Amino acid sequence: MNVHDRSTLSPSAPAAGGIAFRLNGANVHLDDAPDTRLSEALRGSLSATGTKIGCDAGDCGACTILIDGAQACACLTPIGQVEGREIITVEGLAKDALGSALQKAFHAHGAAQCGICTPGMLMAGYDLLKRSPQPNVAETQDALGGVLCRCTGYLKIVEAVREAHLFIEPAPIAPAASSASVGARMTRLDGEPKVAGSEIYGADAAPVDALWLRAVRSPHPRARFTLGDLDAFVASHPGLLRIFTAKDVPGENSFGIYPHLKDQPVFSTGETRYRGECVLAIVGEKDAVEAIRLDEFPIAWEALPPMVGVKAALGESAFTLHDFAPDNVLTRGRVERGDVEAGFAQAAHIAAGSFETGFVEHAYIEPEAGYARRVGDTIEVFACTQAPYMDRDEVARVLGLALEDVRIIPSACGGGFGGKLDVSLQPMLAVAAWVLDRPVRCVFGRIESLISSTKRHPSSIEARAACDAQGHLVAFAMEGDFDTGAYSSWGPTVAGRVPVHATGPYKVPNVCNLSRAVYTNGPPSGAFRGFGVPQAAIAQESLFDDLATAAGLDRLEFRLINAIRAGDTTPTGQVLRASAGLAECLEKLKPHWQALLADAAAFNAGEGRTRRGVGIGCMWYGIGNTGMSNPSTMRITLDRTGRLTFWNGAVDIGQGSTTVLTQIAADALGLPIEAFTLVIGDTFKTFDAGKTSASRQTFVSGRASEAAATALRSEILRLTNAGPTATLKLAGTQLLVEENGVIARIDLSALPAKADGIVLEGIGSFDPPTVPLDEKGQGIPYATYGFAAQIASLDVDLDLGTIKLNRIVAAHDVGRAINPMLVEGQIHGGIAQGIGLALLEEYLPGRTENLHDYLIPTAGDVPPIEIILVEDAEPLGPSGAKGIGEPALVPTAPAILGAIRHATGVTPRQVPVLPHRLWELLRAKDTGDKTTGDTDIGEETRP
């Protein structure tokens, strides 16, 4: 079966009667029940899977369509209401000149990243353009306001809608030019399917005979449970086939990120540890499975007192969550250098503070989805994932199979940000499909996705910082506790990465940074764009604002004085040999900083309850794994027919690796981009390129791609005795090698071929050179670092505590921008998520488990962003490139918090800074209460 064939979707069960309407200009007829959601009917009965389902509640807008020319959420529309009406979905846009132009504009502007929200955005934009062909920014933001995007930061979407009129024929779309390579602003290679609505995500395809799987999850953060007669329950419910519990797992009923920490069960046994933990899975026909009411299910719950938060888990009355961690401490991290107490003793100025962050939800618009099927003695899993080879390892463990008997086929991934690194439905699906020898599929609803998935680690950080009278940093100390929830997930990574980064990108001779990852009865905390560094940066950058003020220095100048540079030594004892561009970032920001400060001063000179503030935040971020092996391997081949194939195991989750890695390969090989056929992610066809996380794919897999292309080029040149300056051209089965006007021809069809027809290949691998950290955190944790500085300007309503962002200016050292358009898109998206972290987002189990109560930034929440790219080349990187995914987010919240302080005189020490929290800080300032976040807390100035 072709997994990308949408005709394999199982149709909904027909009902009596019928409903007729027009869909994209064609007459259609449905026999589904009149109360069937239109979204379900479009996707199931009509195979129009371009309409996406992100929430089934009208909150995300991914299912936006036009009904008689007006926007509507297909998930809120019963098909009984569309009799005789005209419906347009994303699949119908290309039939109209304006719709086609809008799709081209999206592609040309890089407005589609992961692509899961793109159909909804296109339909909302199309609705606007029908009414206002050249809308202004405010009109566009308003029209798009009902559709959520988690990747792009909205700005390129707004640009695309506003400039769609420029793409009406005969004006062609800017193509992926044949000469494009490193440094070119070329369009995404996977962009056209995203704007056409033909991209295949986890919920978009499955074998026609696939059964349906539904997980039953704990409604309590901690509970015992007892199961009744499950066989009798199945027998009494036609359409149910089987209920899977822990005893049905063929291999090990556990999984986890680290080899020694397989602490999370596929199916819980006896006692659950967090709200949303999976207890069992019901499998059968979809309608029968979905009709089950949990209050009739034979399971009895006994709620138990949970440990909520780190303080409870470390307190005297705490119980042990896992036997191997009797004190509930999963792991500790440490970086110690110099004599920190001596540093504080000699300091002129000291600042200290306590900082709190909470759970943050990834909120990718695509909930987890996929299917599994048994093929002889192998298992195949098709699902959204960031880490196919890690999925393979976990599925093999759970089934008790050899690694080579497990095939992972990644679907298009509708956002991840770290949340799709851990397996979710893959083990359940694999167990059911293996045991039943039937294909089994599963699609999480939005609530299930939120309650079951990992979160950003809540943090409690105590930190001190000190400088001398001239403002030079002399000491920094931090103790941070990170709530890793019920299971380990990426807790060790967070606890290890934070102490390395906690001083920020500055020279500090005396350091003692300590961290703990602590088990609680919260949801598992995992990887989320930064692995704890954003939490630490909030604390450290706030204290450095304190020190700048105490030392009488401008906040930007304070950072410039202390910026780490090439040749300096980091707190882990690593000497930065090259590519440390923070100082250049700050220099580039200076004129913007001075202009915005002057603007704020002029604004604040007037009367009124609104005050304007400007803040700055800096960051550094180690690219790749911390002090451990981090390899990637790539393969590029030529076959006897002249097909050039890039076998790329790096999953693109919207960040653009498919395009960037091909640009790198094309540049190194010397053949045009359009010559490549791409095979992405399939573990039976590609080498392991490592997980898509830690901002590593451009640097690590890019270097491997460069090596593979170079190896193939060397083989070609060897066959013709050509030198390094020779040029290549592929013409059918003829490969032409030209040097100094002389052309040599290689007839590929005449070369000896392998069984698969391949005649030439290049394989390249790269593993960044690192040194594991010792007991004091000394070593070389990363081969290279990204650097950045961002400025935020905002207004605060002093009476209401509300905040309006005016502008963000972001300077990022990316080493080399392989594709500047995609780099900009990543920075926009990272800043949008940083805005959410600072001002909006707070996941509260049992309370914010949907996209109505859990708020992420909308198109109207992201201000204009100016991007300055600094290219301080990294010698180890492909063409000097590093990474941008996580660096884009880290400095945003610190810059916003600094701007709030500048505007109001109070220092928020808890995020998100919701209006009621800021209002309380402002009232406390007015009454002189310094226990709630005033700027004087913990500051000390020595004579």
Disulfide bonds with the S-S distance in Angstrom:
none
